[in-house]
Amino acid sequence: MNKLNENVLAQLDSVPGRMQQISTRVAFFIAGFGIAAWAPLIPYAKERLAIDEGVLGFLLLCLGAGSIITMPIAGALAARFGCRLMIGAATLLICASLPFLAIAASIPVLVMILLLFGAAIGTVDVVVNIQAVIVEKASGKAMMSGFHGLWSVGGFVGAGGVSSLLWMGVSPLIAVVCVVVVILGLLFMFGKYLLPYGTEEDKDGALFVFPKGIVLFIGFLCFIVFLAEGSMLDWSAVFLTSLRGVDFSQAGLGYSLFSITMMIGRLSGDRIVQKFGGKKILIFGGSCAASGIAIAIFIPNWIASLIGFGLVGLGSSNIVPVLYSVLGRQEVMPANLAVSAVTTLGYSGILVGPALIGAIAQTTSLSFAFLVVAATLLIVASSSRVVEKSS
């Protein structure tokens, strides 16, 4: 039997309950809310520093680099210091970084702040998933999709809220101060209910263990799904404008529909997973996402492309939550280290994927590059039996 946190839970007066479930949802919301608040500030940073797209691309890579640096060790740190302390400290670093992102007046300063901001975001992303694995296991029912759904809600509210404030004429600094106030308020109200532990047994083990067995395979599957997400983020608008003749002002509709269907899928995902099981979710999700890309490619109509991108979001929505749930049941690695490794591998898909798609598109075409993404999603659909057997 999997020993996930059994030694720890046995020593506690009570297992994670309702307030721990709520605090987990709030932590996911904060993670999505915090990262999304930065997106509307990017054009202001570009204008303030008078930089071109190449320099901006380097700066954006710094955020990802900060996350990749901390993700591999965040699980071990959670084991030593607990989810509550790690999420709390990283959230405070997010709050401290955001105002500087709004006012940084030189490239070196912005590089440093983006590295710190990325490190904080990466830490929260890993540790909140560790808490989610523990809380879901203690509840005995599917909860992971709902947890990840709150990340999507946070992203929607963060980007929309900051954009609305900026549209009303509020300065970038005041806008992010409003974000910080909301985050600190949520942390103050619910932070005390976060888990004071974050491991199963070995608090003094290695900071990082290279994934192996089913954990490595799950990391590969997460890489594929995040690669698909990155392709929607960075290339759907280009696809619509260059291949479907959509006006530049409407180019964001593809990713917007993708995000909305993903959010809806995750918020309803717990009941769906509970009813049909993770195996069917992987089969349907991978097939649905691949079919969505195929529709966008082979039906030369912009409305069909939008529908296709929406299907990609719907199909992808519950794959990663199901895979994280499997991490709580596998016996190859301690769950905290497994979550760190898989999150790092998955997140690298968002960083590497768009550049890889660009290289393929330059050599062949953007349609062919998207077709490659669809083919990899079919790997996810066909892997359900392997994942189920290994967990």
C-alpha positions in Angstrom: 0.0 0.0 0.0 1.2 3.5 -0.8 2.7 5.1 2.3 2.0 8.7 1.2 2.0 10.8 4.4 0.6 7.9 6.5 3.5 8.3 9.0 2.7 12.0 9.3 -1.0 11.7 9.3 -0.8 9.0 12.0 0.9 11.5 14.3 -1.7 14.2 13.8 -4.8 14.7 15.9 -6.9 15.0 12.7 -6.4 14.5 9.0 -6.8 17.4 6.6 -10.4 18.5 6.6 -12.7 21.1 5.1 -10.7 24.1 6.0 -7.5 22.5 4.5 -9.5 21.9 1.3 -10.6 25.5 1.2 -7.1 26.8 1.9 -5.7 24.6 -0.9 -8.3 26.2 -3.3 -7.3 29.6 -2.1 -3.6 28.9 -2.6 -4.3 27.7 -6.2 -6.3 30.9 -6.8 -3.4 33.0 -5.5 -0.9 31.2 -7.8 -3.0 31.9 -10.8 -3.9 35.4 -9.7 -0.3 36.4 -9.0 1.2 35.3 -12.3 -1.7 36.7 -14.4 -1.3 40.1 -12.8 2.0 40.5 -14.5 0.7 39.9 -18.1 -1.0 43.3 -18.5 2.1 45.0 -17.2 4.4 43.7 -20.0 3.6 46.3 -22.6 4.2 49.0 -20.0 7.6 47.5 -19.1 8.5 47.4 -22.8 7.6 51.0 -23.3 9.2 52.2 -20.0 12.5 50.5 -20.9 12.3 51.3 -24.6 13.3 47.8 -25.6 12.5 45.7 -28.7 10.9 42.3 -28.9 14.2 40.4 -28.7 15.1 42.0 -25.4 11.6 41.5 -24.1 11.8 37.9 -25.0 14.9 37.5 -22.9 13.3 39.3 -20.0 10.3 37.0 -20.1 12.6 34.0 -20.2 14.1 35.2 -16.9 10.7 34.6 -15.2 10.7 31.0 -16.4 14.3 30.6 -15.4 13.5 31.7 -11.9 10.7 29.1 -11.7 12.8 26.3 -13.2 15.6 27.0 -10.6 13.3 26.6 -7.6 10.9 23.9 -8.8 13.2 20.9 -8.5 14.0 21.7 -4.8 10.7 23.1 -3.7 9.4 19.6 -2.8 12.3 18.8 -0.5 12.0 22.2 1.1 8.3 21.6 1.7 9.3 18.3 3.4 11.6 20.2 5.8 9.6 23.3 6.5 6.0 22.4 5.7 3.6 23.6 3.0 2.3 26.4 5.2 5.7 28.1 5.6 6.8 27.5 2.0 3.6 28.8 0.4 3.4 31.7 2.9 7.0 32.8 2.3 6.8 32.4 -1.5 3.5 34.3 -1.6 5.1 37.2 0.4 7.9 37.3 -2.2 5.3 37.5 -4.9 3.7 40.4 -3.2 7.1 42.1 -2.7 8.0 41.6 -6.3 4.9 42.8 -8.1 5.2 46.6 -7.3 8.8 46.5 -8.6 7.6 44.9 -11.8 5.4 47.9 -12.3 8.1 50.5 -11.7 11.5 48.9 -12.6 13.3 51.5 -14.7 16.4 49.5 -15.9 16.9 46.1 -17.5 19.3 44.7 -14.8 16.7 45.6 -12.1 13.9 44.0 -14.0 16.0 40.9 -14.7 16.6 40.5 -10.9 12.9 41.1 -10.0 11.7 38.7 -12.7 14.1 36.0 -11.4 12.8 36.5 -7.9 9.1 36.6 -9.0 9.6 33.5 -11.1 11.3 31.7 -8.2 8.3 32.5 -5.9 5.7 31.5 -8.6 7.6 28.2 -9.2 7.8 27.4 -5.4 4.0 28.1 -4.9 3.1 26.0 -8.0 5.1 23.0 -6.7 4.1 23.2 -3.0 0.5 23.8 -3.5 0.3 20.7 -5.7 2.0 18.7 -2.9 -0.6 20.0 -0.5 -3.3 19.1 -3.0 -2.0 15.5 -3.3 -2.1 15.2 0.5 -5.5 16.7 1.0 -7.1 14.8 -1.9 -5.7 11.5 -0.5 -7.1 12.3 2.9 -10.6 13.1 1.5 -10.8 9.8 -0.4 -12.4 11.5 -3.4 -11.4 13.3 -6.6 -10.6 16.9 -5.9 -7.5 17.7 -8.1 -9.4 19.1 -11.0 -11.3 21.6 -8.8 -8.0 22.7 -7.2 -6.5 23.4 -10.6 -9.7 25.0 -11.7 -9.2 27.7 -9.1 -5.8 28.4 -10.6 -7.6 29.1 -13.9 -10.1 31.3 -12.1 -7.3 33.2 -10.4 -5.6 33.8 -13.8 -8.9 35.0 -15.3 -9.6 37.4 -12.4 -6.0 38.6 -12.2 -5.5 39.4 -15.9 -9.1 40.8 -16.2 -8.9 42.8 -13.0 -5.6 44.4 -13.7 -6.5 45.1 -17.3 -9.8 46.7 -16.2 -8.0 49.0 -13.7 -5.4 50.0 -16.3 -8.3 50.7 -18.8 -9.9 53.0 -16.2 -6.7 55.0 -16.0 -5.2 53.6 -12.8 -1.4 53.6 -12.9 0.4 50.2 -13.1 1.8 50.7 -9.6 -1.6 51.3 -8.0 -3.1 48.4 -10.0 -0.6 45.9 -8.6 -0.9 47.4 -5.1 -4.6 46.4 -5.3 -3.5 42.9 -6.3 -1.1 42.7 -3.4 -3.8 43.8 -1.0 -6.1 41.0 -2.2 -3.4 38.4 -2.0 -2.3 39.4 1.5 -5.9 39.4 2.6 -6.5 35.9 1.4 -3.2 34.7 2.9 -4.1 36.3 6.3 -7.5 34.6 6.3 -6.7 31.2 5.0 -2.9 30.8 5.4 -3.2 29.4 8.9 -5.2 26.4 7.5 -2.4 25.3 5.1 -0.6 22.1 6.1 2.3 22.5 8.5 4.0 19.5 6.9 4.7 18.4 3.3 6.2 15.0 3.2 5.7 11.3 3.8 8.6 10.3 5.9 12.1 11.6 5.0 12.5 15.2 5.9 16.3 15.2 5.6 16.6 13.5 2.2 18.2 14.9 -1.0 17.0 18.2 -2.3 16.3 16.7 -5.7 16.0 13.2 -7.1 15.9 12.6 -10.8 12.5 11.1 -11.7 12.3 7.5 -12.7 9.8 4.9 -13.7 6.2 6.0 -13.8 7.1 9.4 -12.4 9.3 10.2 -15.4 6.6 9.0 -17.7 4.0 11.2 -16.1 6.5 14.1 -16.4 6.7 13.4 -20.1 3.0 13.4 -20.4 2.7 16.7 -18.5 5.4 18.1 -20.8 3.2 17.3 -23.8 0.1 18.9 -22.3 1.9 22.0 -21.2 3.5 22.2 -24.7 0.0 22.2 -26.1 -1.0 24.9 -23.7 2.1 26.9 -24.6 1.3 26.5 -28.3 -2.2 28.0 -27.7 -0.7 30.9 -25.7 2.0 31.9 -28.2 0.8 30.6 -31.6 -3.0 30.6 -31.7 -3.2 34.3 -32.5 -0.5 34.0 -35.2 -2.4 31.0 -36.7 -5.7 33.0 -36.8 -4.2 36.2 -38.3 -1.8 34.6 -40.8 -3.8 31.5 -41.9 -7.5 32.5 -41.3 -7.4 36.2 -42.0 -8.6 37.3 -38.6 -8.1 40.9 -37.7 -5.3 41.6 -35.3 -7.8 43.2 -32.8 -9.5 39.8 -32.6 -6.4 37.6 -32.6 -6.7 36.8 -28.9 -10.1 35.1 -29.3 -8.5 31.7 -29.8 -6.6 31.7 -26.5 -9.5 33.3 -24.7 -11.8 30.4 -25.8 -9.1 27.9 -24.9 -8.8 29.4 -21.4 -12.5 29.6 -20.8 -13.2 25.9 -21.8 -10.2 24.8 -19.8 -11.6 26.6 -16.7 -15.1 25.2 -17.2 -13.6 21.7 -17.7 -11.6 21.9 -14.5 -14.3 23.4 -12.3 -16.6 20.5 -13.3 -13.8 18.0 -13.4 -14.0 16.5 -10.0 -17.5 15.1 -10.6 -16.5 13.9 -14.0 -13.4 12.1 -12.7 -15.3 10.6 -9.8 -17.9 9.2 -12.2 -15.8 8.0 -15.1 -12.3 7.5 -13.6 -8.9 8.8 -14.6 -8.3 6.3 -17.4 -11.3 7.5 -19.4 -10.3 11.1 -18.8 -6.9 10.6 -20.3 -8.4 8.8 -23.3 -11.1 11.4 -23.9 -8.9 14.4 -23.0 -6.0 13.5 -25.3 -8.3 12.6 -28.1 -10.5 15.7 -27.7 -7.5 18.0 -27.6 -5.9 16.4 -30.7 -9.2 16.5 -32.5 -9.5 20.2 -31.7 -6.2 21.0 -33.3 -7.1 18.8 -36.3 -10.4 20.8 -36.8 -8.4 24.1 -36.6 -6.0 22.9 -39.2 -8.2 21.1 -41.7 -11.3 23.2 -41.8 -10.3 26.5 -43.4 -12.7 28.7 -41.5 -11.9 31.0 -38.6 -15.0 30.0 -36.6 -14.0 26.3 -37.0 -10.5 27.2 -35.7 -12.0 28.9 -32.6 -14.1 25.8 -32.0 -11.0 23.7 -32.4 -9.0 25.8 -29.9 -12.0 25.5 -27.5 -11.9 21.7 -27.7 -8.1 21.8 -27.0 -8.9 23.6 -23.8 -11.7 21.3 -22.8 -9.7 18.2 -23.6 -6.6 19.3 -21.8 -8.4 20.6 -18.8 -8.4 17.5 -16.6 -5.4 15.6 -17.9 -2.8 17.2 -15.6 -5.0 17.1 -12.5 -5.5 13.3 -13.1 -1.8 12.8 -13.5 -1.0 14.7 -10.3 -3.5 12.4 -8.5 -1.6 9.4 -9.8 1.5 10.9 -8.2 -0.2 10.5 -4.8 -0.7 6.8 -5.4 2.6 5.7 -7.1 5.2 4.1 -4.9 8.4 4.8 -7.0 9.3 8.1 -5.3 8.2 10.1 -2.3 5.2 12.3 -3.4 6.9 15.6 -2.6 9.9 14.8 -4.8 7.7 13.4 -7.5 5.6 16.5 -7.6 8.7 18.7 -7.9 10.1 16.6 -10.7 6.9 16.4 -12.7 6.1 20.1 -12.3 9.6 21.0 -13.5 9.3 18.7 -16.5 5.8 20.0 -17.3 6.7 23.6 -17.0 9.6 23.2 -19.3 7.0 22.3 -22.0 5.7 25.8 -21.8 9.2 27.3 -22.0 10.6 25.0 -24.7 7.4 24.2 -26.6 6.7 27.5 -28.3 10.3 27.9 -29.5 10.2 24.3 -30.8 6.9 24.9 -32.6 8.4 28.1 -34.1 11.4 26.1 -35.4 9.2 23.4 -37.0 6.9 26.1 -38.5 9.9 27.9 -40.0 11.2 24.7 -41.6 7.7 23.4 -42.8 4.6 25.4 -41.8 2.6 26.4 -38.8 -0.2 24.0 -39.7 2.3 21.1 -39.7 3.8 22.3 -36.4 0.3 22.2 -34.9 -0.2 18.7 -36.4 2.9 17.5 -34.5 1.3 18.8 -31.3 -1.9 16.9 -32.1 0.1 13.7 -32.6 1.8 14.1 -29.2 -1.6 14.5 -27.6 -2.6 11.1 -29.0 0.3 9.7 -27.0 -1.4 11.0 -23.9 -4.7 9.3 -25.0 -3.0 6.0 -25.6 -1.0 6.0 -22.3 -4.0 5.6 -20.0 -3.5 1.9 -19.4 0.1 2.3 -18.6 -0.6 5.1 -16.1 -3.5 3.2 -14.5 -1.5 -0.1 -14.2 1.5 1.7 -12.6 -0.6 3.5 -10.0 
